[in-house]
Structure formats: structure tokens, C-alpha cells
Amino acid sequence: MTNYTYEFQVGYTKLGVATVPADAPTINVINVDTDALIITGAATTALANMPGVYRYSYTGSIGLNLTGLFHTSDTSMDQQDLFSIDINSQFEPAVVASGVTRLDNAYATIGEYKSYRVARGQTASADAADDIQIDLILNAASRWIDKYTARKYYPRMGIRYYDIPESRRLWFNDDLLSLTSLTNGDSTVVASTDYILEDYNVTPYYSLKLKSNVDTFWEVDTDSGHERVIQVSGTWGVHDDYARAWVAEGSLSTDVAIGATSFVLNAGHTVETGDIIKIDNEIMQGTISSSDTFTPTRRGDNGSSAAAHLENAIVYTWEPLAIIKDCCLQIATNYYQRRTGQQQMAATVTAMGVVLTPQDIPQGVTFALDSFRKL
């Protein structure tokens, strides 16, 4: 069984200022899916120069949906109990190139985060060690958006399996951006002229319907089974204009072998570290150097397959929905500033003496995301 290290981190404040609690916090690690307590442990300070910030690491089976509940008995804190999701990612690890920052489908890059702060009159750190923290925060913010809306806004290639429906319409349990093939229960590929995708006019698609004027019907498998026999292969994710979601940002300067661990782009490209890129049908993420060398974290990412590519092949980058990117940047900025008691929303004390503390998730973000939530 593959092990994975889950990281939880919170920041304690007193009247909105980052402060070390008088009583060091403990943490309960909880499996959200089963409502089971996994472990109780003692949290540790993250960094000497980050007062009030505590972290805890738990190593266990990969793919668990875990939350950390930190608690301090110091009643002078703005909040005694703080929750944290896993600030790392929860994707199955693949081969990672040595020395490469692990990037997992964040909805904004470190460069975009720094530009976002500068545009608002703030200072962008040039510390490489701080970049690692920003990367973790951007990933955590992105995964929070996924969980809050029960949807994913990055491209994933793969097959989804379905039971034979009771009508000619097949409802998807995921958001479909592009359909590669539809395979019936008897293993025959259904011609693209025999069905339509719905909604007709926008992505993502939520269902597929066999046309009423064709003789194609849903078929059982060789054992007369009707469960999990329909296969829908395609690219999954959320974008309201998939035709424009992939933007040409550069091209390859040489051929790239299927096993290459780095390759060079032609000068003048606009690829950034942290971008999700696509060359032909292969998706990758990684870092770009000043010498235009792209080093993928892993080849064949997000369900795609590693492949050889020819010189001058176009390099596309994924452009997330603008509103999703903005929400990610707002959450990341607020969380980052809370580490030093500089939230976007200041703590206030009401006339009755009640302390209202800032939250990591700005209210405007939840309002914006509510329209995307699956019920």
C-alpha cells in the first residue's frame, strides 16, 4: 500500500494579530468520509518567524479525505478551534523529477499570485522558500474550491462507466468538456452521428442522448449485464468555453522523446511555472527556467499518456475560468496574510464585546462559488 504524508496547518490570532497560544494546541485528524477519528497528536510550531502558526503531519494510506481539528485551551485566542484541510495534494504520486516542486492543478500560478498582490499595492516576496509556502496555499485553496462546489475545474482525461439508462438519455456524474468515444454495452463504438451532447450550446456537457431518428439502442454486455457497461471516454472538467480553454503559448524547439525528463521551448513563449500545459494529447505540469527549459513534474499527467512530440509542436496552457482563478487568489491572499495577522478582513469588536474574527474564505468568494455548486 502506498503511503502519503498529509499536512495540516493553522494560524492562531488574538484580536486579529498572529499570536502564540499560552497552551500549545492539539489536533484530531478526522476521516471526513467515515466520520472516524484517525489520531490525536500534538501540533508543532511551523517556523520561528511565524508566530501562532502550527502544523501537524500524518502519514497514512493515500487518497483519504482528511481534516485536522486544532484545539487550544487558551480562551484569549480569537478562536480556540481551527480546521485545516490537507495543504498538500491528494493525488496519487507518480515519478517526480529530482528537485522539482510538486504542482497539482492549482487554479493560479505563483507568478499570478505575486502579480495579484502587487496590483493591490502589496509586496511580492522574492524568497524561494516562501514560494514553496505560496505553492502549498494555492493548491489548498484550489482543492477547497473543488470540495465546496463538488466539481473540478482542471482538465482530466479518462473513461467513466455507466449503467444502461431507462431512457435514451445518459446522465453524467461528472462534467464533460470533450467526448472522445462512446462505447455501448456490447463493446461496439457508437457513431458520433447517432447521439447529441447536452447542453447543446455550452460546456460542460451534463448528458448524452441517442438520437430519436436512428436505430441505435443501449445494449447489454455478453452476460446480459446492464451495470457499468457503457463507457464514455473524454476530457472532464469545468469550463464555459472549452474551445478557448487551451491557449497557444509557445512551441517546442526540438523533438521530444517519450521518456524525456526536460525539453526546451522556442524563445518568446509565455509558459509559466505552475501552468498546466498540453502538447498534442499529453498533459503536463512543471517548472520553466530562464533558459526556456521545461521540466515536467511527471509525464502523462491528469489521465493522459506520455508520448513523443515533434519539433515546433504547439504548447498550449490551460486557462481556468476567470472567476475560479480570482476566487483562488482571494483565498490564497487571505490565508497568506493571516500568517502574519494581515488579513483582508480585520477583526472587529462589537458594542457587546463580541470578537468577530477574519475567515480564510472571504464572503464574496462563497457568493461567487454558490452558482457552481452541485446540489
C-alpha angles and dihedrals in degrees: 000000000000115000124215132190115231116202124204124187136176137169124223121213138187114206087345096307122114106254138170109241117238088234116049110238127247125211136220113204108210131191101226094199095056099024087232126148107236101183143337116221145159116265119226131212111264101213135353091234093052106071116201095015114125131183138190131190125207124184117205145121116329122253099034119146099228134171127189120220111199118197133186125182090216101115092191091073118101087239128012094194122052129175126214132186119212104289090202120065128269099218122122108263119245132183107310121198114242115269095007120133110241110243123188116187099294114179092229134032127233088251092053090048092054092047089049091055095044091050087058095052095261131126123257114215119234092198112123091207089055089053089064090056091047090051091053092047093049090050092047091049091050093050090047089056089051092052095043093053097030088230138099123229100195127081120266125178120211152099125283120199124216141182118245105273124230091240137032089270121089114201117211123224090204135045112267120208101172132005118221100177143343116215120195125220092264089057094253117135111240113229114247088233090064098065143035131216121231135250086043097205109037142035143276100057116220101189147008126223130197108231116256093226097058132080094231116121135174109272132206122232126257090279092051088252121154101184121099092349101120114084123201113188120189149094115305131200142084125287128134094216110030092173088068099033094094111062123195105239104162147324141248118270093205141012113285120218121221091248098043114134094198139009140185127249124211115264116268097044120140099211114138132200106269096030118134103233133192127201112184100319098331120105121205142166128199148110132306121211131210088257090061093253114147116206112192119216085220136345122244096025130182095023096311124122128245111249142169116264132200129236113277093020108156118257112214127193126208114245109202120213107288093234092051092050091049092050090050091051092048093051093045093048093049093048093045092051092047088066087071099029094259103120123164086241116052123219113253136194117220125220087262091056096253114148113223108199128203119257129219090232112061114223091238089060094056090047090052094046097046091081089059098049119116113227 
